[in-house]
Amino acid sequence: MSEDKEAQEDELLALASIYDEDEFRRAESAQGGEIQLCLELPPDFKIVVKGEMKTDYNVCFLPPLVLNFELPADYPSTLSPIFTLSSKWMTRVQMSSLCRRLDELWDENQGCVVLFTWIQFLKEEAVAFLGIQSPLEVFRGGSKAGSERRKTDPAATALTQPGSLSENTEEKKREVKKEKSEMQLTQSSQLDPRTVLLRDPHSDLLPQLLDFDEAQRQKVFDGKVFCCGICFVEKLGSMCLCFKECQHVYCKACMTEYFQIQIRDGNVQCLNCPEPKCTSLATPSQVKHLVDDELFARYDRLLLQSSLDLMADVVYCPRQSCGTAVMVEPDTTMGICTACQYAFCTLCKLGYHGLSSCKIPADELRNLRDEYLSASSEGKKFLEQRFGKRVIQKAVEESFSRDWLNENCKSCPRCGTNIQKVDGCNKMTCTSCKQYFCWLCLGVLSRVNPYSHFNNPHSPCFNQLFHGVDLDEEDAFWSDEED
């Protein structure tokens, strides 16, 4: 009796030293405990949803098998451990097969401690022993297919192996139906009372599987060491951020500073992986964990606004005090803000003016010609719809006129009238206000002695009265002056 007690203590201490607290918990009131076993899945293991569009979910981990055990006084000399086996995703038939295999392993090792042997089998060999292959099919909770299957198969859970039901031949379907009928007749005798189904049959299993897989992946990631690609310092995964699409890893300190700069600058669409030419974006949850509440609120607002800007049927209320997003009906130019009830033209953002063309300020009219001439055919149609063809024609004509005036005329320094110099000297007389001015520097000249400007050594136009003028035309100059 004392030898059994000593063997039990040694085995429990060994298990506590091998597995952490999340995997092994020793019972306080008896010689026993609980072991949670994550089975080793093959690479690229997938889950698909039965009866829906084929969507593959890559998983690395499934919820663990739970082995609860109690060691009787005569273990390991005579009796085997008393145990139960439970799972969220296995069928009771599958778990019953495992129970029988555990009994066989005890028979092979009777008289020796067997818990570690059981654990190694369940972790490393159970998937192959049961013939579990990728992909596994998930029956969504509450679905018609899942309900019918539970009525006919009381031992089934939400996961099953895909196979003959996906075949197109009627012969295969009949074979599967026959096999299922035979299995249902013998099922009650196959179920082991030591198996426990942990899942509510009416709940949706898929989210539980995916959530566990993500949490377990994060746990594994947190325990690894990575070198940040920015500061080149090695840190634990718990202090790093991994971009989901590309799997590039950077430390949280570097990414926090990077996110803060981008959000303050309004570049919320540019929170991508710093790796050159990489287009992977950080998820909103990753951003939220790295920046404060104020910056995240700005990020969330700008991200929503940029998304709305990409929608052709969304405009914003032009009132500065409002700015609410407004959905626009097709084939109309009227928008009505749901917040302030302002009716406005979606083209010019002014008050709604019905079928009349949009009004355009004079300074914008000068730039309309360049925009119209450089626009595509669709852009030209839009501008014609917005301002009308007459306004467009006027803008083009005035633009050409402005270009000619800029190239050939100068403005009178007194009244601004455009003056063209055809010939003669650089002393000019405005045709509108009769002011004398210098053509070279546009300086105002004295009415008493306008030529003193060209004789003054300190003037920038000294001796430039006839600069660029043929001296043979001097008579014409003086004649013009007498006039």
C-alpha positions in Angstrom: 0.0 0.0 0.0 2.8 2.4 0.8 4.5 1.6 -2.5 1.4 2.6 -4.4 1.0 5.8 -2.5 4.7 6.7 -3.2 4.3 5.9 -6.9 1.2 8.1 -7.1 3.0 11.0 -5.5 6.0 10.7 -7.8 3.7 10.5 -10.9 1.7 13.6 -9.9 4.8 15.6 -9.1 6.3 14.6 -12.4 3.2 15.7 -14.3 3.2 19.1 -12.4 6.9 19.6 -13.4 6.3 18.8 -17.1 3.0 20.6 -17.8 2.1 24.2 -16.8 -1.0 25.2 -14.8 -3.2 25.6 -17.9 -2.5 22.0 -18.9 -2.4 20.1 -15.6 -4.3 20.9 -12.4 -4.0 18.6 -9.4 -7.2 17.9 -7.3 -7.0 19.2 -3.7 -9.2 16.7 -2.0 -8.1 13.4 -3.6 -5.3 11.8 -5.5 -6.3 13.0 -9.0 -6.6 15.9 -11.3 -7.4 17.3 -14.7 -5.3 17.3 -17.9 -6.2 19.4 -20.9 -4.7 18.0 -24.1 -4.3 20.0 -27.3 -4.0 17.5 -30.1 -1.3 17.9 -32.8 -2.9 18.8 -36.1 -1.3 18.3 -39.5 -0.1 21.4 -41.4 -2.7 23.3 -43.4 -5.6 21.8 -41.4 -9.0 23.2 -42.5 -12.6 23.4 -41.3 -15.5 23.8 -43.7 -19.2 24.6 -43.0 -21.6 21.8 -43.9 -24.5 22.9 -46.2 -23.1 26.4 -46.9 -20.8 27.9 -49.5 -17.4 26.2 -49.3 -15.4 28.5 -47.0 -12.2 27.1 -45.7 -10.9 28.1 -42.3 -7.3 27.3 -41.6 -6.8 26.2 -38.0 -3.7 25.1 -36.1 -5.5 24.2 -32.8 -8.8 22.7 -31.8 -10.3 22.9 -28.3 -8.5 20.3 -26.0 -9.6 16.9 -24.9 -10.1 17.0 -21.1 -8.9 13.9 -19.1 -10.2 13.9 -15.5 -8.8 11.2 -13.4 -8.7 9.8 -9.9 -6.1 7.4 -8.6 -7.6 4.5 -6.5 -5.6 3.3 -3.5 -4.4 0.1 -5.3 -3.0 2.0 -8.3 -0.7 1.1 -10.0 -0.2 -2.3 -8.5 -3.7 -3.6 -9.2 -6.3 -1.0 -10.4 -6.2 1.4 -13.3 -7.0 5.2 -12.9 -10.7 6.1 -12.8 -11.2 8.6 -15.6 -13.6 10.5 -17.8 -12.9 11.9 -21.3 -14.7 15.1 -22.5 -14.5 17.3 -25.6 -16.3 20.2 -27.3 -15.9 18.9 -30.9 -15.4 15.1 -30.9 -18.4 12.7 -31.1 -19.0 10.4 -28.2 -18.4 7.5 -30.6 -14.9 8.9 -31.2 -14.2 9.5 -27.5 -15.5 6.0 -26.7 -12.9 4.6 -29.1 -10.2 6.5 -27.3 -11.4 5.2 -23.9 -11.1 1.6 -25.1 -7.6 2.3 -26.4 -6.7 3.8 -23.0 -7.9 0.6 -21.3 -5.7 -1.4 -23.7 -2.7 0.7 -22.8 -3.4 0.0 -19.1 -3.6 -3.8 -19.8 -0.2 -3.6 -21.6 1.4 -1.7 -18.7 -0.5 -3.1 -15.7 1.5 -2.6 -12.5 3.3 0.5 -13.8 2.2 4.2 -13.8 0.3 4.9 -17.0 -0.9 8.5 -17.0 2.1 9.8 -19.0 1.6 7.0 -21.5 -2.1 8.0 -21.9 -1.2 11.6 -22.3 1.4 10.9 -25.0 -1.1 8.8 -26.9 -3.9 11.3 -26.8 -1.6 14.3 -27.8 0.4 12.6 -30.5 -1.6 9.7 -31.9 -5.3 10.3 -31.3 -5.8 12.2 -34.6 -4.3 9.4 -36.7 -5.9 6.7 -34.5 -9.4 8.1 -35.2 -8.6 8.8 -38.9 -9.4 12.5 -38.6 -8.4 14.3 -41.8 -8.6 17.8 -43.2 -11.1 19.3 -43.9 -13.5 18.7 -41.0 -17.1 19.7 -41.7 -18.9 21.9 -39.1 -22.7 21.7 -38.6 -23.8 25.2 -37.6 -26.0 25.3 -34.5 -29.7 25.7 -35.3 -29.3 24.7 -39.0 -31.8 22.3 -40.5 -29.1 19.8 -41.5 -27.6 19.9 -38.0 -31.0 19.4 -36.4 -31.9 16.4 -38.5 -28.6 14.8 -37.9 -28.9 15.2 -34.1 -32.4 13.5 -34.3 -31.0 10.5 -36.0 -27.6 10.4 -34.4 -27.7 11.1 -30.7 -23.9 10.6 -30.3 -23.0 13.1 -33.0 -21.6 16.6 -32.3 -21.1 19.4 -34.8 -18.0 17.9 -36.5 -17.9 15.1 -38.9 -15.5 13.8 -41.5 -16.4 14.8 -45.1 -16.6 12.1 -47.6 -19.1 10.3 -49.7 -21.9 12.8 -49.3 -20.0 15.1 -51.5 -20.0 12.5 -54.3 -22.4 13.0 -57.2 -23.2 9.4 -57.8 -26.4 7.9 -56.4 -24.6 4.6 -55.6 -22.3 6.4 -53.2 -25.2 8.1 -51.5 -27.0 4.7 -51.0 -23.8 3.2 -49.6 -23.5 6.1 -47.1 -27.1 5.8 -46.1 -26.7 2.1 -45.5 -23.6 2.6 -43.4 -25.2 5.2 -41.3 -28.2 3.0 -40.6 -26.0 0.2 -39.5 -23.9 2.6 -37.4 -27.1 3.9 -35.6 -28.2 0.3 -34.7 -24.9 -0.4 -33.0 -24.2 3.0 -31.6 -25.8 2.6 -28.2 -23.5 -0.3 -27.4 -20.5 1.6 -28.6 -20.9 4.6 -26.3 -18.7 4.6 -23.3 -20.3 6.1 -20.1 -16.9 7.7 -19.3 -17.3 10.1 -22.3 -18.8 13.6 -21.8 -19.9 16.1 -24.4 -19.0 19.6 -23.3 -20.9 21.5 -26.0 -24.5 22.7 -26.1 -25.9 20.9 -29.2 -28.0 24.0 -30.0 -25.0 26.5 -29.9 -22.9 27.4 -32.9 -19.6 25.6 -32.7 -17.7 27.4 -35.5 -17.1 30.7 -33.6 -15.9 28.7 -30.6 -13.4 26.8 -32.7 -12.1 29.9 -34.4 -11.8 31.9 -31.2 -9.9 29.1 -29.5 -7.6 28.7 -32.4 -6.8 32.5 -32.5 -6.2 32.6 -28.7 -3.9 29.6 -28.8 -2.0 31.0 -31.8 -1.5 34.3 -29.8 -0.3 32.3 -26.8 2.3 30.5 -28.9 3.3 33.8 -30.5 3.7 35.6 -27.1 6.2 32.9 -26.0 8.5 33.3 -29.0 11.3 35.8 -29.5 11.4 38.2 -32.5 13.7 40.8 -33.9 12.0 44.1 -34.6 12.6 45.2 -38.2 12.7 48.9 -37.2 14.8 49.1 -34.0 16.5 45.7 -34.5 16.0 44.7 -30.8 15.0 41.2 -29.9 11.8 41.1 -27.9 9.2 38.5 -26.8 6.1 38.2 -28.9 4.0 39.6 -26.1 5.8 42.9 -26.7 5.4 42.7 -30.5 2.7 43.2 -33.2 2.3 40.8 -36.1 0.5 42.0 -39.3 -2.0 39.2 -40.0 -1.7 39.1 -43.8 2.1 39.2 -44.3 3.1 37.9 -40.8 5.8 40.6 -40.5 6.6 41.4 -36.9 7.6 44.7 -35.2 7.8 45.7 -31.6 4.8 47.5 -30.1 6.9 50.6 -29.1 8.0 51.3 -32.7 4.5 50.6 -34.1 2.9 52.8 -31.5 5.0 55.8 -32.5 4.4 55.0 -36.2 0.6 54.8 -35.7 0.5 58.0 -33.7 2.3 60.0 -36.4 0.1 58.7 -39.2 -3.2 59.3 -37.3 -2.2 62.8 -36.4 -1.4 63.5 -40.0 -4.8 62.1 -41.1 -3.2 59.1 -43.0 -5.6 56.5 -41.5 -5.5 54.5 -44.8 -1.7 54.2 -44.5 -1.4 52.1 -41.3 0.3 49.4 -43.4 3.3 47.2 -42.7 6.5 49.2 -42.7 8.2 46.6 -44.9 8.9 48.1 -48.3 6.3 47.3 -50.9 4.2 45.5 -48.4 0.5 46.4 -48.4 -0.8 44.5 -45.3 -2.9 46.8 -43.1 -3.2 46.8 -39.3 -6.6 45.8 -38.0 -8.7 48.3 -36.0 -8.3 46.1 -32.9 -4.5 46.2 -33.3 -4.6 50.0 -33.6 -6.9 50.3 -30.5 -4.4 48.4 -28.4 -1.5 50.7 -29.3 -2.9 54.2 -29.2 -4.9 56.2 -26.6 -8.7 56.7 -26.7 -8.5 60.2 -28.2 -6.2 59.1 -31.1 -8.3 56.0 -31.8 -11.5 58.1 -31.9 -9.8 60.3 -34.5 -8.7 57.2 -36.4 -12.2 55.7 -36.3 -13.8 58.9 -37.5 -11.4 59.5 -40.4 -11.5 55.9 -41.4 -15.3 56.1 -41.7 -15.1 59.3 -43.6 -12.6 58.0 -46.1 -14.8 55.0 -46.6 -17.8 57.2 -47.3 -15.8 59.3 -49.7 -15.2 56.3 -51.9 -19.0 55.8 -52.2 -20.4 57.5 -55.3 -23.9 58.0 -53.7 -22.6 59.7 -50.5 -22.0 63.5 -50.1 -21.6 65.7 -47.1 -23.9 68.5 -45.9 -22.1 71.7 -47.0 -23.0 73.6 -43.8 -19.8 74.0 -41.8 -21.8 73.5 -38.5 -23.2 70.2 -39.8 -21.2 68.1 -42.3 -23.4 65.0 -42.0 -23.1 62.3 -44.6 -26.1 62.3 -47.0 -27.2 59.5 -49.3 -28.2 60.8 -52.7 -30.8 59.2 -54.9 -29.7 58.2 -58.4 -30.4 60.6 -61.3 -30.9 63.7 -59.1 -28.8 66.6 -58.0 -30.7 67.4 -54.8 -29.5 66.3 -51.4 -31.4 66.8 -48.2 -29.5 66.6 -44.9 -31.2 64.3 -42.4 -29.7 66.2 -39.5 -30.3 69.9 -40.4 -32.9 69.4 -43.2 -30.8 71.7 -45.5 -31.6 71.1 -49.2 -28.6 71.7 -51.4 -27.2 71.0 -54.9 -24.9 68.0 -54.9 -22.8 69.5 -57.7 -22.0 73.0 -56.5 -23.0 72.5 -52.8 -25.1 75.7 -52.7 -28.8 75.9 -52.0 -30.8 73.7 -54.3 -31.6 75.7 -57.6 -33.7 73.2 -59.5 -33.0 72.8 -63.2 -30.9 76.0 -63.4 -27.2 75.7 -64.0 -24.8 76.0 -61.0 -23.5 79.5 -60.4 -19.7 79.9 -60.3 -17.7 82.8 -58.8 -15.7 85.0 -61.1 -12.3 83.9 -59.8 -13.2 80.2 -60.3 -14.5 81.0 -63.8 -10.9 81.8 -64.8 -9.7 78.3 -63.9 -12.7 76.4 -65.4 -11.3 76.5 -68.9 -8.1 74.6 -68.0 -10.1 72.1 -66.0 -12.5 71.6 -68.9 -9.8 71.2 -71.6 -7.8 68.7 -69.6 -10.8 66.6 -68.5 -11.8 63.3 -70.0 -15.0 63.0 -72.0 -16.9 61.9 -68.9 -15.4 64.8 -66.9 -16.4 67.3 -69.6 -20.0 66.0 -69.5 -20.0 66.4 -65.8 -18.8 70.0 -66.0 -21.4 70.8 -68.7 -24.1 69.3 -66.5 -22.9 71.2 -63.5 -22.4 74.7 -65.0 -24.2 74.5 -68.4 -22.6 74.7 -71.9 -22.9 78.5 -72.1 -20.9 79.0 -69.0 -18.3 76.6 -70.2 -18.0 78.4 -73.5 -17.7 81.7 -71.8 -15.0 80.4 -69.5 -13.0 79.1 -72.5 -13.4 82.3 -74.5 -12.4 84.5 -71.5 -9.5 82.2 -70.7 -8.1 82.6 -74.2 -8.6 86.3 -74.0 -6.9 86.4 -70.6 -3.9 84.5 -72.1 -3.6 86.9 -75.0 -3.8 89.9 -72.7 -1.2 88.5 -70.3 1.2 87.9 -73.3 0.7 91.2 -75.1 -0.5 93.9 -72.6 0.3 95.5 -69.3 -2.0 97.1 -66.8 -2.1 100.8 -66.2 -0.6 101.4 -62.7 -3.4 103.9 -62.0 -6.7 102.3 -63.2 -5.7 98.8 -64.3 -6.7 99.2 -68.0 -4.9 96.8 -70.3 -2.5 98.7 -72.6 -0.9 97.2 -75.6 2.4 98.7 -76.9 2.4 98.5 -80.7 5.5 100.8 -81.4 7.1 103.9 -80.1 9.1 104.7 -77.0 8.7 103.3 -73.4 6.7 106.4 -72.2 3.1 105.3 -72.3 -0.2 107.1 -72.0 -3.2 105.2 -70.6 -6.2 105.4 -73.1 -8.6 105.4 -70.2 -7.3 107.7 -67.4 -4.6 109.5 -69.5 -1.9 108.7 -67.0 1.7 108.7 -68.1 3.7 105.5 -67.1 6.9 103.7 -68.0 6.4 100.5 -70.1 9.5 98.9 -68.5 8.9 99.3 -64.8 5.2 100.5 -64.8 6.2 103.5 -62.8 3.9 106.6 -62.8 5.5 109.5 -64.7 5.3 113.2 -64.0 2.8 115.1 -66.2 5.1 118.1 -66.2 8.2 116.4 -67.3 7.5 112.7 -68.0 11.0 112.1 -69.6 12.9 113.0 -66.5 12.3 109.3 -65.4 14.6 108.2 -68.3 17.2 110.9 -67.7 17.5 110.2 -63.9 20.8 108.3 -63.2 19.1 106.6 -60.2 16.2 105.4 -62.2 16.2 101.7 -63.3 15.1 102.8 -66.7 17.9 105.4 -67.2 18.7 105.9 -70.9 16.0 103.3 -71.8 13.5 105.7 -73.4 14.1 104.2 -76.9 15.2 100.8 -75.7 14.1 98.3 -78.3 12.8 101.1 -80.6 14.1 101.8 -84.1 15.6 105.3 -84.0 14.2 106.0 -87.5 10.8 106.0 -85.9 11.7 109.0 -83.7 9.7 111.3 -85.8 6.6 109.2 -85.3 7.3 109.3 -81.5 7.4 113.1 -81.4 4.3 113.3 -83.6 2.5 111.0 -81.2 3.7 113.2 -78.3 2.3 116.3 -79.9 -1.1 114.6 -80.2 
